[in-house]
Amino acid sequence: MPATESHLLPVYSPPEQLFVRGEGCWIWDDKGERYLDCIAGIAVDALGHAPPVLVKALTEQAGKLWHTSNMFKIKGQEELAAKYCAHSFADVVFFTNSGTEAIEGSLKTVRKFHTANGNPERIDIIGFQGSFHGRSYAAINASGNPSYLEGFGPKLPGYLQAPFGDIEAVKKLVGPTTAGIIIEPVQGEGGVRAAPEAFLKALRKLADDNGFLLIFDEVQSGAGRTGKLWAHEWAGVTPDVMAVAKGVGGGFPMGAFLATREAAKGMVKGVHGTTFGGNPLAMAVGNACFDELSQPKLLEHVNVVANRLGQALEGVKDRHPNLVVETRGRGLLRGLKLRIDPKPLQAKLRDRKVLVGVAGENVLRMAPPLIIDEAQISQAVDAIDAVFAEQMAEAGA
């Protein structure tokens, strides 16, 4: 066996950089090179790398108690659940290890609601084309992306998809077996598309009129990412169930699903569980992170810098019309839809020490730490401008 052969399952293709240290919006590789991180672990490192407040919380808890499982009460769960409910539509919370697990719990909650009401036939979950809800079997069926489903057996029954933003198409899918709708207020992997506020309001009315539940997947768009604690707040509507993760842990793996007490009526003792979800380490970090994310000053900062980023990306579009189709997203979850594959440009930006992501529909994606400042935004946008100009020169445009 060659010495360089990896024992990791080859489902990723990471670049050569090996990152070893981070601080704020900066991250260093093992060669000492510094990069501006504008993807933040895919919208995870909300407070930047190694934020002192989270380091302190984790370090203190690590010296006390790591894990007990949910066989026993965990004080931090009660504390954080109360905070989430005080700052949302929800009455109850279940803590998970990840966004995917939060989605699984959300889907189970919706179906169990109808069973509790004597309607077990109501199992259909309506999702949207271009959505991404995780990689578990139920999640890939809820998304309906053929590339995620291929090779994993038959499609699960009870999962339907409508075009994103098309309320008439949704209405045609609603029937006596409809259990709920699941939607990202801002799609992430699917192309950084923000759902129109009128569309979210129409979905809320459709759910109310037909007696089914509405799930908002805020795994990527929540935790202050759009300038409000939860992205759906911009539309002035609330879901019945919401999945959160990524930024709520500030880099520590944790998530949750939140629900009204009525929506969760079927989730009684014994029907759901987790070994690691909500353990003392996660709760110490989660509480400290939420205390920062819910500060009005932080959300004000996000709105200021997000406005700057949005304007700057519009400028990039205007300067490179042959390359950029449109700008997308909201807050500090932004994208540039390109006319070409963005991956080579992502690599060129990495060469210029700026880290960005890519998403569906040829979108170059940015989801920097919420603490990013205007000078760092200017640095990132200048790099994008330079790479785009270089690309156009090479293409002879």
C-alpha positions, 0 to 999 in steps of 0.5 A, a space after each residue: 500500500 502506498 504511503 500516501 494512500 488515505 484511509 478516509 472514505 473518498 467522498 470529499 475532494 479537499 484542496 491541498 491546504 491544511 488549516 491548523 489555527 484560526 482567529 476571528 475571520 482569519 485562518 492559518 495553514 500549516 505553512 503559516 499562510 493566512 487566509 480571509 475566511 468568507 465561508 466560515 465552515 459553511 455558515 458555522 463559525 458565526 462568531 469567527 474562529 476560536 472566539 474567546 467567549 466560546 473557548 472559555 465556556 467549552 474549557 470550563 465545562 470540559 473540566 467538569 463533565 462531558 457526557 451523561 446521555 439523556 438518561 439524566 437531566 442536563 441543566 444547560 438544556 433547560 436553560 438554552 431551550 428557555 432562551 430559544 423559546 423566549 426568542 422564537 415562536 416555539 414552546 418546546 425544543 429537542 437538541 441534536 448533534 447536527 442539522 440533518 438530525 434536526 431535520 429528521 426530528 422535524 419530519 417525524 414531528 410533523 407526521 406524528 402530529 397527524 397520527 396523534 390527531 387520528 389521521 395517520 394517512 397524512 404523510 406527504 411532505 412537500 419540499 422544493 426543487 433546489 432544496 438541501 436538507 441534509 444527507 440522511 435518507 429522509 433528508 435526501 428524499 425531502 430535497 428530491 435532488 436526483 444526484 443525492 438519491 441515485 444509487 440509494 434504492 427506491 425513492 421513499 413514499 410521501 415526499 413531493 417537490 414543487 418549483 421554488 417560489 411557485 405557490 400555484 404549483 404547491 397548491 396542486 400538490 396539496 391533498 388529503 394526505 398532505 402532512 406538511 411543507 418544508 422550506 429553507 427561507 434562504 436556500 443554501 446549497 441549492 443556489 443561495 436563493 431567498 424565498 420571497 416574503 409573499 411566498 412564505 406568507 402564502 405557504 403559512 396561509 395554505 397550511 392553516 387553511 388545509 390543516 397541515 404544518 409548516 417546517 422552516 429549515 433554518 440550519 443555514 439561514 438562522 442564528 443571525 445569518 440574515 440580520 435577524 435571529 431567524 430568517 423567517 422574521 423578515 417575512 413576519 410569519 412563523 412556522 410550526 416546526 423549525 430546524 436549526 444547527 450550524 451557527 447556533 454552536 459557533 463551530 461546536 457540532 450541535 443543532 435543535 428542532 423547535 416546535 409549538 406545543 400543539 405541533 409536537 403533541 405526538 412526540 411523547 415519551 419513547 418516540 424519539 431520542 439521541 445519545 449525544 444530542 444536548 450533552 453538557 459540552 454542547 450546551 455550555 457552548 450553545 448557551 454562550 453562543 446564543 447569548 452573543 447571537 441574540 445581542 442587538 448590537 451584533 445583529 445591527 452589525 450584521 445588517 450594516 456589513 451585509 448592506 455593504 457586502 450586497 452593494 459591493 457584489 452588485 458592483 461586481 455584477 455591473 463590472 463583469 456582466 459577461 460573467 455574473 448573471 445576478 446577485 443572490 441571498 440575504 444578510 451574510 448569506 450571499 451568492 453570485 450566480 455565474 455563467 460558468 462553473 465557479 469552482 475554478 474561480 474558487 480555487 483562484 480566490 484561494 490562491 489569493 488567500 480568500 476562502 469562499 464556497 460554491 453552491 448549486 446553479 453555478 453560484 459562488 457563495 459567501 457566508 463569512 463570520 458575522 463579525 466580519 468588518 467592512 475592511 475585510 469585506 472590501 478585501 474579499 470583494 477586491 479579490 473577487 474583482 481581480 479573479 473575475 477580471 483575470 478570468 475574462 482576460 483569459 477568455 478573451 472577453 
